[in-house]
Amino acid sequence: MCDDFIIISGPCSAESEEQVLQTALELKQFVNPTFFRAGIWKPRTRPGTFEGIGDEAVKWLAKVVNITGIPVITEAGSAQHVKILLENNIKNFWIGARTVANPFSVQEIADACEDKEVNVFIKNPIYPDIELWTGAIERFLNKGISEVAAIHRGFYPFRKTQLRNIPDWEIPIELARRFPNLKIITDPSHIAGNKIYIKEICQKAIDLNFCGIMVETHYRPESARSDKGQQITPKEFKEILDSLTYRNISSTNIDFKSELNNLREKIDVIDFQLIDMLEHRFKLVDEIGKLKKKHNVKILQLDRWKSMVESRLKYVCDESISREFLLKLLQMIHKESIKRQNDIFRNED
């Protein structure tokens, strides 16, 4: 996915000139990140909460560049934000999760970037909709902007979880398949919501070959005006970085390559067998659908579905396949089976 590892760090919000500069100086000392981040315009669900300092804070970011030499990056939520940033020679910004969910807003920002030299990082939308994420990226690529990257910040949790956002790692992995040359970085702070999980998520991102991490740091996290629970000090971030295990993308060891290729070939064979078995299963599903239609019987047979799930979950060994995974697989197969039988019912003889 990438060669150079990107580190973006800084406070959730720019709160004061002192806070911004002191955090940047400590980051320079301990980490020296690729970009210093700080939110200037903060989209909030309800008015009356801290929505960022606004235009005034742009000057503080400019000072960070002058004093530390670290490039700065912030969120742009409108074409006007882009205009203000470019007027202050700030060419790096990200598009937030809420903005990505609105194609009209994304298009306006993309239009404002046309013929400009900018680095645009696009966060995933709040909900797990890869088409929205893909579309946002395409809008910038279509404007001829070559420096486009993606930020995986997790998705709104529909179920109880210890994390603020569900990672759903398979979604950014699918994005990487669609855009092989796209740099994708992970935002452990917004996935975690609590600093105790940041190291674990950073390691996961490295193990999955993501191109970098965006971690929120504050020189006094306990006094932060937003998201204090997920911010750490620059020194704590340094300690996390030093404790991570960095892995190679591959190995030149001949025995490793030989054994890996052998195992992959076996997996290839099994995958095609699985496809053949699924095709055979769905042919039987179609036959059942025709039989139900002929005898005017409803498609969903809840007792059958219940007993089938119970028997399959009882059959599986947790040490080889988790019941959670098997249930999801059965649900996907059942969903496709119902769809196929619905199609049969709709078609005239």
Residue, then its C-alpha position, 0 to 999 in steps of 0.5 A: m500500500c505504501d513505502d513512507f509511513i506518514i505521522i500526523s499529530g497535534p490537538c483535536s482543536a486549536e484552542s489558543e496560540e500557546q496551546v498550539l505552539q507548545t504542543a507543536l514544539e513538544l512534538k518536534q522534540f519527541v516525534n517530529p511528525t510528517f504533519f502537525r494537525a489542529g482543527i480550526w473549524k469544528p462541526r458539532t451536532r448542536p450549537g453552543t458547544f465548542e465549534g473551534i476558534g475559526d479564522e483567527a487560528v489560521k495565524w497560529l498554524a502559520k506560526v507553527v510552520n515558521i517556528t518548527g518547520i513542520p507542515v500543518i494540516t487542518e479540516a476544511g468543511s467548505a470552499q470558503h475554508v479552502k480559500i482562507l487556507l490557501e491565502n495563508n499558504i496552507k495547502n494541506f487539509w482533510i475533509g471530515a466524516r460529516t462533510v464526506a457524507n454530503p456529495f454537494s459539499v464535497q464537490e464544492i470543495a473539489d471545485a475550489c481545489e481545481d488547478k491548485e497544488v494541495n494535499v487532500f486527505i479524505k476521511n471515511p463517512i460516519y456510516p460504513d458506506i464505501e461508495l460515498w467514500t469512493g465517490a468523494i475521492e473520485r471527485f478530487l481525482n476528477k479535478g486533476i488533484s494528484e495528492v489525494a489520500a484517505i483517512h480511516r477513522g472508523f464508523y458509527p457503532f450500531r452495537k455496544t462497543q468499548l471503542r468510540n467507532i467501529p474499525d470495520w477494517e475490511i472497508p479500508i482494505e476494499l478501498a485499497r483494492r479499488f485504488p491500489n496507489l492511494k495512501i490510506i492512513t488510520d486515525p486511532s484517536h477517533i476509533a478509540g475514543n479513549k487513549i488506552y486503546i490507541k497503541e493497539i489500534c496503531q499496531k493493527a494499522i501497521d500490521l495491515n500495511f496502512c500508510g500512516i497514523m493520525v494521533e491526537t496530541h495535546y500538551r495538556p490533554e486534561s484541559a482540552r476543550s474537545d475530545k480530551g479522553q482520546q488525546i495524549t501528550p507528545k511524550e506519550f505518543k513517542e513512547i507508543l511509537d517506540s513500543l510498536t512492532y514495525r514489520n516488513i512488507s515481504s521477505t527475501n528468504i527463499d524458504f519463506k517465499s516457497e512455503l508462502n506460495n505453497l500455502r497460497e496455492k492451496i487456498d486458491v484451490i479451496d476458494f474455487q471449490l467454495i465457489d463451485m459449492l455455492e453455485h450448487r447450493f444456489k441451484l438447489v435454492d432455486e429448485i426450492g423456490k420453484l417448488k414453493k411458488k408452485h404450491n403457493v407457499k411463503i418464501l421465509q420458513l422461520d422454523r427451518w432457518k432457526s434450526m439450520v442456524e442452530s445445527r450449523l453453529k453446533y457443528v462448528c468447532d470454535e477453535s477452527i471457525s468462530r461462531e460469530f463469523l459462521l453466523k455472518l456467513l450464514q446470514m449472507i447466504h440466507k439473504e441471497s437465497i431469499k433474493r433469488q426466491n423473490d426473483i422466482f416469485r416475481n417472474e411469470d411462468 
